[in-house]
Amino acid sequence: MADRPDPVAMEGTAFIPAPEKVESSYNYALIISALDDIRKISNVSLIFNVLIDNYNYKKENIIVLYSYDGHNYSNGWFDNLDGPLNPDGDIDGPATWANIQSTIAQLTNDLGHDHQLAVFFTGVPWYFEV
């Protein structure tokens, strides 16, 4: 078995990044939110940053599918999930049924037995079209 990174010790709700952080090359995540509102983008941003800061996921190993068109209009950070000072967009595409299916199929193809995949859903509407 591969060595797993230890979660960072937390005091209350404050996250303390590990000074000896070693990024994981075997952890992947898929974060999906089909609705664009301030609570959903906050959830997505929180999960995105906890995976990077506390569980040592590589930013490029986290796939974010968001809203009907792949963009956030709910806050001033727009498509940046790790703060307004980072100019790069972190949303990889829209959270449409077809895009979710193709992303999962691609991950199934690409990831091996030594990889781990975390999947997080938030804001999936009852009228989600198939």
ZAMIRO-799791 format. One record per atom (N, C-alpha, C, CB): residue number from 1; atom name; x, y, z. Coordinates in nm, 2 decimals. Glycine has a CB too. Example, Ala and Ser with C-alpha at 12.3 -4.5 7.8 and 13.67 -1.06 7.14 Angstrom:
2
  seq  atom    east   north      up
    1     N    1.32   -0.57    0.78
    1    CA    1.23   -0.45    0.78
    1     C    1.32   -0.33    0.78
    1    CB    1.13   -0.45    0.90
    2     N    1.28   -0.22    0.71
    2    CA    1.37   -0.11    0.71
    2     C    1.29    0.00    0.79
    2    CB    1.41   -0.06    0.57
***
This chain:
130
  seq  atom    east   north      up
    1     N    0.08   -0.12    0.00
    1    CA    0.00    0.00    0.00
    1     C    0.09    0.13    0.00
    1    CB   -0.09    0.00    0.12
    2     N    0.04    0.23   -0.07
    2    CA    0.11    0.36   -0.07
    2     C    0.09    0.43    0.06
    2    CB    0.06    0.44   -0.19
    3     N    0.19    0.51    0.10
    3    CA    0.18    0.59    0.22
    3     C    0.08    0.70    0.20
    3    CB    0.32    0.65    0.25
    4     N    0.00    0.72    0.30
    4    CA   -0.11    0.82    0.29
    4     C   -0.07    0.94    0.37
    4    CB   -0.24    0.76    0.34
    5     N   -0.10    1.06    0.32
    5    CA   -0.06    1.18    0.40
    5     C   -0.15    1.19    0.52
    5    CB   -0.07    1.31    0.31
    6     N   -0.09    1.24    0.63
    6    CA   -0.17    1.26    0.75
    6     C   -0.24    1.39    0.74
    6    CB   -0.08    1.26    0.88
    7     N   -0.37    1.40    0.78
    7    CA   -0.44    1.53    0.79
    7     C   -0.36    1.63    0.88
    7    CB   -0.58    1.51    0.83
    8     N   -0.38    1.75    0.85
    8    CA   -0.31    1.86    0.93
    8     C   -0.39    1.87    1.06
    8    CB   -0.30    1.99    0.85
    9     N   -0.32    1.89    1.17
    9    CA   -0.39    1.91    1.30
    9     C   -0.47    2.04    1.29
    9    CB   -0.29    1.91    1.41
   10     N   -0.59    2.05    1.34
   10    CA   -0.67    2.17    1.34
   10     C   -0.70    2.21    1.48
   10    CB   -0.80    2.15    1.26
   11     N   -0.71    2.34    1.50
   11    CA   -0.75    2.40    1.63
   11     C   -0.87    2.47    1.60
   11    CB   -0.63    2.49    1.69
   12     N   -0.99    2.43    1.65
   12    CA   -1.11    2.49    1.63
   12     C   -1.15    2.48    1.48
   12    CB   -1.11    2.64    1.67
   13     N   -1.17    2.59    1.41
   13    CA   -1.20    2.58    1.27
   13     C   -1.09    2.64    1.19
   13    CB   -1.33    2.66    1.24
   14     N   -0.98    2.67    1.25
   14    CA   -0.86    2.73    1.18
   14     C   -0.78    2.62    1.12
   14    CB   -0.78    2.82    1.28
   15     N   -0.75    2.63    1.00
   15    CA   -0.66    2.53    0.93
   15     C   -0.52    2.57    0.94
   15    CB   -0.70    2.51    0.78
   16     N   -0.43    2.48    0.98
   16    CA   -0.29    2.51    0.99
   16     C   -0.21    2.43    0.89
   16    CB   -0.24    2.48    1.14
   17     N   -0.16    2.49    0.78
   17    CA   -0.10    2.41    0.68
   17     C    0.03    2.35    0.73
   17    CB   -0.06    2.50    0.56
   18     N    0.06    2.23    0.69
   18    CA    0.18    2.16    0.73
   18     C    0.30    2.22    0.66
   18    CB    0.17    2.01    0.70
   19     N    0.40    2.25    0.74
   19    CA    0.52    2.31    0.68
   19     C    0.60    2.21    0.59
   19    CB    0.62    2.36    0.79
   20     N    0.58    2.09    0.61
   20    CA    0.65    1.98    0.53
   20     C    0.56    1.92    0.43
   20    CB    0.71    1.88    0.62
   21     N    0.47    2.00    0.38
   21    CA    0.37    1.95    0.28
   21     C    0.43    1.88    0.16
   21    CB    0.28    2.07    0.24
   22     N    0.38    1.76    0.14
   22    CA    0.42    1.69    0.02
   22     C    0.30    1.66   -0.06
   22    CB    0.50    1.56    0.06
   23     N    0.29    1.71   -0.18
   23    CA    0.17    1.69   -0.26
   23     C    0.15    1.55   -0.30
   23    CB    0.17    1.78   -0.39
   24     N    0.03    1.50   -0.30
   24    CA   -0.01    1.36   -0.33
   24     C   -0.02    1.35   -0.49
   24    CB   -0.14    1.32   -0.26
   25     N    0.04    1.25   -0.54
   25    CA    0.03    1.22   -0.68
   25     C   -0.08    1.11   -0.71
   25    CB    0.16    1.18   -0.74
   26     N   -0.14    1.06   -0.61
   26    CA   -0.24    0.95   -0.63
   26     C   -0.38    0.99   -0.59
   26    CB   -0.20    0.83   -0.55
   27     N   -0.40    1.11   -0.53
   27    CA   -0.53    1.15   -0.49
   27     C   -0.59    1.24   -0.59
   27    CB   -0.53    1.23   -0.35
   28     N   -0.71    1.21   -0.63
   28    CA   -0.79    1.29   -0.73
   28     C   -0.92    1.32   -0.67
   28    CB   -0.80    1.22   -0.87
   29     N   -0.99    1.43   -0.72
   29    CA   -1.12    1.47   -0.67
   29     C   -1.20    1.52   -0.79
   29    CB   -1.11    1.58   -0.56
   30     N   -1.33    1.50   -0.78
   30    CA   -1.43    1.55   -0.87
   30     C   -1.53    1.63   -0.78
   30    CB   -1.50    1.44   -0.96
   31     N   -1.54    1.76   -0.80
   31    CA   -1.64    1.84   -0.73
   31     C   -1.74    1.89   -0.83
   31    CB   -1.56    1.96   -0.66
   32     N   -1.87    1.87   -0.79
   32    CA   -1.98    1.91   -0.89
   32     C   -2.09    1.99   -0.82
   32    CB   -2.04    1.78   -0.94
   33     N   -2.12    2.10   -0.88
   33    CA   -2.24    2.18   -0.83
   33     C   -2.31    2.23   -0.96
   33    CB   -2.19    2.30   -0.74
   34     N   -2.43    2.19   -0.97
   34    CA   -2.51    2.24   -1.09
   34     C   -2.58    2.37   -1.07
   34    CB   -2.61    2.13   -1.12
   35     N   -2.58    2.42   -0.95
   35    CA   -2.65    2.55   -0.92
   35     C   -2.54    2.66   -0.89
   35    CB   -2.75    2.54   -0.81
   36     N   -2.56    2.78   -0.94
   36    CA   -2.47    2.89   -0.91
   36     C   -2.54    2.98   -0.81
   36    CB   -2.43    2.96   -1.04
   37     N   -2.49    2.98   -0.69
   37    CA   -2.53    3.08   -0.59
   37     C   -2.42    3.08   -0.48
   37    CB   -2.67    3.04   -0.52
   38     N   -2.43    3.18   -0.40
   38    CA   -2.31    3.21   -0.31
   38     C   -2.29    3.10   -0.21
   38    CB   -2.34    3.34   -0.23
   39     N   -2.39    3.02   -0.17
   39    CA   -2.37    2.91   -0.08
   39     C   -2.30    2.79   -0.15
   39    CB   -2.50    2.86   -0.02
   40     N   -2.34    2.77   -0.28
   40    CA   -2.28    2.66   -0.35
   40     C   -2.14    2.69   -0.38
   40    CB   -2.36    2.63   -0.48
   41     N   -2.10    2.81   -0.43
   41    CA   -1.96    2.84   -0.46
   41     C   -1.88    2.84   -0.34
   41    CB   -1.95    2.97   -0.54
   42     N   -1.94    2.88   -0.22
   42    CA   -1.87    2.87   -0.10
   42     C   -1.84    2.73   -0.06
   42    CB   -1.95    2.94    0.02
   43     N   -1.93    2.64   -0.07
   43    CA   -1.91    2.50   -0.05
   43     C   -1.80    2.44   -0.14
   43    CB   -2.04    2.42   -0.07
   44     N   -1.81    2.47   -0.26
   44    CA   -1.71    2.42   -0.36
   44     C   -1.57    2.47   -0.33
   44    CB   -1.75    2.46   -0.51
   45     N   -1.56    2.60   -0.30
   45    CA   -1.44    2.66   -0.27
   45     C   -1.38    2.60   -0.14
   45    CB   -1.45    2.81   -0.25
   46     N   -1.46    2.58   -0.04
   46    CA   -1.41    2.52    0.09
   46     C   -1.36    2.38    0.06
   46    CB   -1.53    2.51    0.19
   47     N   -1.43    2.30   -0.01
   47    CA   -1.38    2.16   -0.03
   47     C   -1.25    2.17   -0.12
   47    CB   -1.49    2.08   -0.11
   48     N   -1.25    2.25   -0.22
   48    CA   -1.13    2.26   -0.31
   48     C   -1.01    2.30   -0.22
   48    CB   -1.16    2.37   -0.41
   49     N   -1.02    2.40   -0.13
   49    CA   -0.91    2.44   -0.06
   49     C   -0.87    2.35    0.06
   49    CB   -0.94    2.58    0.00
   50     N   -0.97    2.28    0.12
   50    CA   -0.93    2.18    0.22
   50     C   -0.86    2.07    0.16
   50    CB   -1.06    2.13    0.29
   51     N   -0.90    2.02    0.04
   51    CA   -0.82    1.91   -0.03
   51     C   -0.68    1.95   -0.06
   51    CB   -0.90    1.88   -0.16
   52     N   -0.66    2.08   -0.10
   52    CA   -0.52    2.12   -0.13
   52     C   -0.44    2.15    0.00
   52    CB   -0.53    2.25   -0.22
   53     N   -0.50    2.23    0.09
   53    CA   -0.42    2.27    0.21
   53     C   -0.41    2.17    0.32
   53    CB   -0.49    2.39    0.26
   54     N   -0.51    2.08    0.33
   54    CA   -0.51    1.99    0.45
   54     C   -0.48    1.84    0.41
   54    CB   -0.64    1.99    0.52
   55     N   -0.51    1.81    0.28
   55    CA   -0.49    1.67    0.24
   55     C   -0.39    1.66    0.13
   55    CB   -0.63    1.61    0.20
   56     N   -0.33    1.77    0.09
   56    CA   -0.21    1.77    0.00
   56     C   -0.25    1.72   -0.14
   56    CB   -0.11    1.68    0.05
   57     N   -0.37    1.75   -0.19
   57    CA   -0.41    1.72   -0.33
   57     C   -0.33    1.82   -0.42
   57    CB   -0.56    1.72   -0.35
   58     N   -0.29    1.77   -0.53
   58    CA   -0.24    1.87   -0.63
   58     C   -0.36    1.94   -0.69
   58    CB   -0.16    1.79   -0.74
   59     N   -0.34    2.07   -0.72
   59    CA   -0.45    2.15   -0.77
   59     C   -0.50    2.09   -0.91
   59    CB   -0.40    2.30   -0.79
   60     N   -0.40    2.04   -0.99
   60    CA   -0.44    1.99   -1.12
   60     C   -0.50    1.85   -1.11
   60    CB   -0.31    1.98   -1.20
   61     N   -0.51    1.79   -0.99
   61    CA   -0.58    1.66   -0.98
   61     C   -0.72    1.68   -0.93
   61    CB   -0.50    1.57   -0.88
   62     N   -0.77    1.81   -0.92
   62    CA   -0.90    1.84   -0.87
   62     C   -0.98    1.89   -0.99
   62    CB   -0.90    1.94   -0.75
   63     N   -1.09    1.82   -1.03
   63    CA   -1.17    1.86   -1.14
   63     C   -1.30    1.92   -1.08
   63    CB   -1.21    1.74   -1.23
   64     N   -1.33    2.05   -1.12
   64    CA   -1.45    2.12   -1.07
   64     C   -1.55    2.14   -1.19
   64    CB   -1.41    2.25   -1.01
   65     N   -1.67    2.08   -1.18
   65    CA   -1.77    2.11   -1.28
   65     C   -1.88    2.19   -1.21
   65    CB   -1.84    1.97   -1.33
   66     N   -1.91    2.31   -1.26
   66    CA   -1.99    2.41   -1.19
   66     C   -2.09    2.48   -1.28
   66    CB   -1.90    2.51   -1.13
   67     N   -2.21    2.48   -1.24
   67    CA   -2.32    2.55   -1.30
   67     C   -2.35    2.50   -1.44
   67    CB   -2.29    2.70   -1.30
   68     N   -2.44    2.57   -1.51
   68    CA   -2.49    2.52   -1.64
   68     C   -2.38    2.56   -1.75
   68    CB   -2.62    2.58   -1.67
   69     N   -2.30    2.66   -1.72
   69    CA   -2.20    2.70   -1.83
   69     C   -2.06    2.70   -1.78
   69    CB   -2.24    2.84   -1.87
   70     N   -2.03    2.65   -1.66
   70    CA   -1.89    2.64   -1.61
   70     C   -1.84    2.77   -1.55
   70    CB   -1.81    2.59   -1.72
   71     N   -1.93    2.86   -1.52
   71    CA   -1.88    2.99   -1.46
   71     C   -1.96    3.02   -1.34
   71    CB   -1.89    3.10   -1.56
   72     N   -1.89    3.09   -1.25
   72    CA   -1.95    3.14   -1.12
   72     C   -1.98    3.29   -1.14
   72    CB   -1.86    3.11   -1.00
   73     N   -2.10    3.33   -1.11
   73    CA   -2.13    3.47   -1.11
   73     C   -2.18    3.53   -0.98
   73    CB   -2.25    3.50   -1.22
   74     N   -2.16    3.44   -0.87
   74    CA   -2.22    3.47   -0.74
   74     C   -2.13    3.56   -0.65
   74    CB   -2.25    3.35   -0.67
   75     N   -2.00    3.56   -0.68
   75    CA   -1.91    3.64   -0.59
   75     C   -1.80    3.71   -0.67
   75    CB   -1.84    3.55   -0.48
   76     N   -1.73    3.79   -0.61
   76    CA   -1.63    3.87   -0.68
   76     C   -1.51    3.79   -0.73
   76    CB   -1.58    3.98   -0.60
   77     N   -1.49    3.67   -0.68
   77    CA   -1.38    3.59   -0.73
   77     C   -1.40    3.52   -0.86
   77    CB   -1.34    3.48   -0.62
   78     N   -1.53    3.52   -0.90
   78    CA   -1.57    3.45   -1.03
   78     C   -1.52    3.31   -1.03
   78    CB   -1.51    3.53   -1.15
   79     N   -1.44    3.27   -1.12
   79    CA   -1.40    3.13   -1.13
   79     C   -1.28    3.08   -1.05
   79    CB   -1.38    3.09   -1.28
   80     N   -1.23    3.17   -0.96
   80    CA   -1.12    3.14   -0.87
   80     C   -1.18    3.09   -0.74
   80    CB   -1.03    3.27   -0.85
   81     N   -1.13    2.97   -0.71
   81    CA   -1.18    2.90   -0.59
   81     C   -1.08    2.92   -0.47
   81    CB   -1.20    2.76   -0.61
   82     N   -0.96    2.96   -0.50
   82    CA   -0.86    2.98   -0.39
   82     C   -0.83    3.12   -0.37
   82    CB   -0.74    2.90   -0.43
   83     N   -0.92    3.21   -0.39
   83    CA   -0.90    3.35   -0.35
   83     C   -0.88    3.45   -0.47
   83    CB   -0.79    3.36   -0.26
   84     N   -0.91    3.58   -0.44
   84    CA   -0.91    3.68   -0.54
   84     C   -0.77    3.71   -0.59
   84    CB   -0.98    3.80   -0.50
   85     N   -0.67    3.67   -0.51
   85    CA   -0.53    3.71   -0.56
   85     C   -0.47    3.61   -0.66
   85    CB   -0.44    3.71   -0.43
   86     N   -0.54    3.50   -0.68
   86    CA   -0.50    3.40   -0.77
   86     C   -0.57    3.42   -0.91
   86    CB   -0.52    3.25   -0.72
   87     N   -0.50    3.46   -1.01
   87    CA   -0.57    3.50   -1.14
   87     C   -0.62    3.38   -1.22
   87    CB   -0.47    3.58   -1.22
   88     N   -0.58    3.26   -1.18
   88    CA   -0.63    3.14   -1.26
   88     C   -0.77    3.10   -1.23
   88    CB   -0.53    3.03   -1.25
   89     N   -0.85    3.06   -1.32
   89    CA   -0.98    3.00   -1.30
   89     C   -0.96    2.86   -1.26
   89    CB   -1.07    3.02   -1.42
   90     N   -1.04    2.81   -1.16
   90    CA   -1.03    2.68   -1.11
   90     C   -1.14    2.59   -1.16
   90    CB   -1.02    2.68   -0.96
   91     N   -1.24    2.64   -1.23
   91    CA   -1.36    2.57   -1.27
   91     C   -1.32    2.51   -1.41
   91    CB   -1.49    2.65   -1.28
   92     N   -1.34    2.38   -1.42
   92    CA   -1.30    2.30   -1.54
   92     C   -1.41    2.29   -1.65
   92    CB   -1.25    2.17   -1.50
   93     N   -1.53    2.31   -1.61
   93    CA   -1.64    2.30   -1.71
   93     C   -1.77    2.30   -1.65
   93    CB   -1.62    2.17   -1.79
   94     N   -1.88    2.30   -1.73
   94    CA   -2.01    2.30   -1.68
   94     C   -2.06    2.17   -1.61
   94    CB   -2.11    2.34   -1.79
   95     N   -2.15    2.18   -1.52
   95    CA   -2.20    2.06   -1.45
   95     C   -2.32    2.01   -1.52
   95    CB   -2.23    2.09   -1.30
   96     N   -2.31    1.98   -1.65
   96    CA   -2.42    1.92   -1.72
   96     C   -2.42    1.77   -1.71
   96    CB   -2.42    1.97   -1.87
   97     N   -2.53    1.71   -1.73
   97    CA   -2.53    1.56   -1.72
   97     C   -2.43    1.50   -1.81
   97    CB   -2.68    1.51   -1.75
   98     N   -2.43    1.54   -1.94
   98    CA   -2.33    1.49   -2.04
   98     C   -2.19    1.51   -1.99
   98    CB   -2.36    1.55   -2.17
   99     N   -2.16    1.63   -1.94
   99    CA   -2.02    1.66   -1.90
   99     C   -1.98    1.57   -1.78
   99    CB   -2.00    1.80   -1.87
  100     N   -2.07    1.56   -1.68
  100    CA   -2.05    1.47   -1.56
  100     C   -2.02    1.33   -1.61
  100    CB   -2.17    1.48   -1.47
  101     N   -2.10    1.28   -1.70
  101    CA   -2.08    1.14   -1.75
  101     C   -1.95    1.12   -1.82
  101    CB   -2.20    1.10   -1.84
  102     N   -1.91    1.22   -1.91
  102    CA   -1.79    1.20   -1.98
  102     C   -1.67    1.22   -1.89
  102    CB   -1.79    1.31   -2.09
  103     N   -1.68    1.31   -1.79
  103    CA   -1.57    1.33   -1.69
  103     C   -1.54    1.20   -1.61
  103    CB   -1.60    1.45   -1.60
  104     N   -1.65    1.14   -1.56
  104    CA   -1.64    1.02   -1.49
  104     C   -1.58    0.90   -1.58
  104    CB   -1.78    0.97   -1.43
  105     N   -1.63    0.90   -1.70
  105    CA   -1.58    0.80   -1.79
  105     C   -1.43    0.82   -1.82
  105    CB   -1.65    0.80   -1.93
  106     N   -1.39    0.94   -1.83
  106    CA   -1.24    0.97   -1.85
  106     C   -1.16    0.94   -1.73
  106    CB   -1.23    1.12   -1.89
  107     N   -1.21    0.97   -1.61
  107    CA   -1.14    0.94   -1.49
  107     C   -1.13    0.79   -1.47
  107    CB   -1.21    1.00   -1.37
  108     N   -1.24    0.71   -1.50
  108    CA   -1.24    0.57   -1.50
  108     C   -1.13    0.51   -1.59
  108    CB   -1.37    0.51   -1.53
  109     N   -1.11    0.57   -1.70
  109    CA   -1.01    0.53   -1.80
  109     C   -0.87    0.56   -1.75
  109    CB   -1.03    0.60   -1.93
  110     N   -0.85    0.68   -1.70
  110    CA   -0.72    0.73   -1.66
  110     C   -0.66    0.68   -1.53
  110    CB   -0.72    0.88   -1.66
  111     N   -0.75    0.67   -1.43
  111    CA   -0.70    0.63   -1.30
  111     C   -0.67    0.48   -1.28
  111    CB   -0.79    0.68   -1.19
  112     N   -0.57    0.45   -1.21
  112    CA   -0.53    0.31   -1.19
  112     C   -0.57    0.26   -1.05
  112    CB   -0.39    0.29   -1.22
  113     N   -0.53    0.14   -1.02
  113    CA   -0.56    0.08   -0.89
  113     C   -0.49    0.15   -0.77
  113    CB   -0.52   -0.06   -0.89
  114     N   -0.38    0.23   -0.80
  114    CA   -0.31    0.30   -0.70
  114     C   -0.36    0.44   -0.67
  114    CB   -0.16    0.30   -0.73
  115     N   -0.47    0.48   -0.74
  115    CA   -0.52    0.61   -0.73
  115     C   -0.65    0.61   -0.64
  115    CB   -0.55    0.67   -0.87
  116     N   -0.67    0.73   -0.58
  116    CA   -0.80    0.74   -0.50
  116     C   -0.88    0.86   -0.56
  116    CB   -0.77    0.76   -0.35
  117     N   -1.01    0.84   -0.57
  117    CA   -1.10    0.95   -0.62
  117     C   -1.20    0.98   -0.51
  117    CB   -1.16    0.90   -0.75
  118     N   -1.20    1.11   -0.48
  118    CA   -1.31    1.16   -0.39
  118     C   -1.41    1.24   -0.48
  118    CB   -1.25    1.26   -0.28
  119     N   -1.54    1.22   -0.46
  119    CA   -1.64    1.29   -0.53
  119     C   -1.73    1.36   -0.44
  119    CB   -1.73    1.19   -0.62
  120     N   -1.75    1.49   -0.47
  120    CA   -1.84    1.58   -0.38
  120     C   -1.94    1.64   -0.47
  120    CB   -1.75    1.69   -0.31
  121     N   -2.07    1.63   -0.43
  121    CA   -2.18    1.69   -0.50
  121     C   -2.25    1.79   -0.41
  121    CB   -2.29    1.58   -0.54
  122     N   -2.28    1.91   -0.46
  122    CA   -2.36    2.01   -0.39
  122     C   -2.44    2.08   -0.49
  122    CB   -2.27    2.10   -0.30
  123     N   -2.56    2.12   -0.45
  123    CA   -2.64    2.20   -0.54
  123     C   -2.69    2.13   -0.67
  123    CB   -2.57    2.32   -0.58
  124     N   -2.74    2.01   -0.66
  124    CA   -2.79    1.94   -0.77
  124     C   -2.94    1.96   -0.77
  124    CB   -2.75    1.78   -0.77
  125     N   -3.00    2.03   -0.87
  125    CA   -3.14    2.06   -0.87
  125     C   -3.23    1.94   -0.90
  125    CB   -3.17    2.17   -0.98
  126     N   -3.35    1.95   -0.85
  126    CA   -3.44    1.84   -0.87
  126     C   -3.48    1.83   -1.02
  126    CB   -3.57    1.86   -0.79
  127     N   -3.46    1.93   -1.10
  127    CA   -3.50    1.93   -1.24
  127     C   -3.38    1.89   -1.33
  127    CB   -3.56    2.06   -1.29
  128     N   -3.27    1.84   -1.27
  128    CA   -3.15    1.80   -1.34
  128     C   -3.19    1.72   -1.47
  128    CB   -3.05    1.73   -1.25
  129     N   -3.15    1.77   -1.59
  129    CA   -3.19    1.71   -1.71
  129     C   -3.09    1.59   -1.74
  129    CB   -3.19    1.81   -1.82
  130     N   -3.15    1.48   -1.79
  130    CA   -3.07    1.37   -1.83
  130     C   -3.05    1.37   -1.98
  130    CB   -3.14    1.23   -1.80
***
